[in-house]
Amino acid sequence: MICHGSSSRQVLAIADAIEERLREGVSLKPKHVEGRRTGDWVLMDFIDVVVHVFQDEKRAFFGLERLWGDARRVTLPGTTTSISRAGRRRPGISS
């Protein structure tokens, strides 16, 4: 999962919310977390799912969507579409 926030505070809040919901909803804890100290890119490894929470600039710079462009997109409950970095709407995870 790749998502972003506009500040380090927002990135950390998003990462905290994801971790809390997975822990409470499906009793899933990350096996490894990196980046909480700076908050410009938080990586959470849940083994079956890896979550990347970037600040806007870091997401654009690293362009993980290019690396994972052929990966299967999944629609999560409560979401309907995602917007690619090119601005094109497509089904999947909200970006």
C-alpha positions as CSV (number, residue, x, y, z in Angstrom):
1,M,0.0,0.0,0.0
2,I,1.3,3.4,-0.9
3,C,-0.1,6.6,0.4
4,H,1.1,10.1,1.4
5,G,0.6,13.1,3.7
6,S,1.6,16.7,3.3
7,S,3.8,16.9,6.5
8,S,5.8,14.7,8.8
9,R,3.1,15.1,11.4
10,Q,0.4,13.9,9.0
11,V,2.6,11.0,7.8
12,L,3.1,9.8,11.4
13,A,-0.7,10.2,12.1
14,I,-1.5,8.1,9.0
15,A,1.0,5.4,10.0
16,D,-0.4,5.4,13.5
17,A,-4.0,5.1,12.3
18,I,-3.1,2.2,9.9
19,E,-1.3,0.4,12.6
20,E,-4.1,0.9,15.1
21,R,-6.8,-0.2,12.8
22,L,-5.0,-3.4,11.7
23,R,-4.2,-4.2,15.4
24,E,-7.8,-3.7,16.5
25,G,-9.5,-5.0,13.4
26,V,-7.6,-8.1,12.6
27,S,-5.1,-8.4,15.4
28,L,-2.2,-7.7,13.1
29,K,1.0,-6.0,14.3
30,P,3.9,-4.9,12.0
31,K,6.9,-7.2,12.1
32,H,9.1,-4.2,11.3
33,V,8.7,-0.4,11.2
34,E,11.2,2.2,9.9
35,G,11.1,6.0,9.5
36,R,9.1,7.1,12.5
37,R,12.0,9.2,13.7
38,T,11.9,11.6,10.7
39,G,8.4,11.1,9.4
40,D,9.2,11.7,5.8
41,W,8.8,8.0,4.8
42,V,7.4,5.4,7.2
43,L,7.6,1.8,6.1
44,M,5.6,-0.8,7.9
45,D,6.1,-4.5,7.1
46,F,3.2,-6.7,8.0
47,I,4.7,-9.6,6.0
48,D,1.7,-10.1,3.6
49,V,1.3,-6.4,3.2
50,V,3.9,-3.6,3.1
51,V,2.7,-0.1,3.8
52,H,4.6,3.0,2.6
53,V,3.5,6.4,4.0
54,F,5.4,9.2,2.3
55,Q,5.5,13.0,2.4
56,D,4.4,14.3,-1.0
57,E,8.0,15.1,-2.2
58,K,9.5,11.8,-1.2
59,R,6.6,9.9,-2.9
60,A,7.2,11.7,-6.1
61,F,11.0,11.3,-5.9
62,F,11.1,7.6,-5.2
63,G,8.1,6.8,-7.6
64,L,7.3,3.3,-6.1
65,E,4.2,3.3,-8.4
66,R,6.6,2.8,-11.3
67,L,8.3,-0.2,-9.5
68,W,5.0,-1.8,-8.6
69,G,3.0,-0.6,-11.6
70,D,2.1,-4.2,-12.7
71,A,0.9,-5.2,-9.2
72,R,-2.7,-6.2,-8.8
73,R,-4.8,-3.4,-7.4
74,V,-7.3,-4.1,-4.5
75,T,-10.3,-2.1,-3.5
76,L,-10.5,-1.8,0.3
77,P,-13.7,-1.4,2.2
78,G,-14.7,2.3,2.2
79,T,-12.7,3.1,-0.9
80,T,-13.8,3.2,-4.5
81,T,-11.1,4.6,-6.7
82,S,-7.4,5.6,-6.7
83,I,-5.7,8.3,-8.6
84,S,-2.4,7.5,-10.3
85,R,0.4,10.0,-10.1
86,A,-0.6,11.0,-13.7
87,G,-4.0,12.0,-12.4
88,R,-5.8,9.1,-14.1
89,R,-8.6,7.5,-12.0
90,R,-8.6,3.7,-11.6
91,P,-10.1,1.2,-9.2
92,G,-8.0,0.4,-6.1
93,I,-6.6,1.9,-3.1
94,S,-6.9,5.7,-2.5
95,S,-3.7,7.5,-3.1
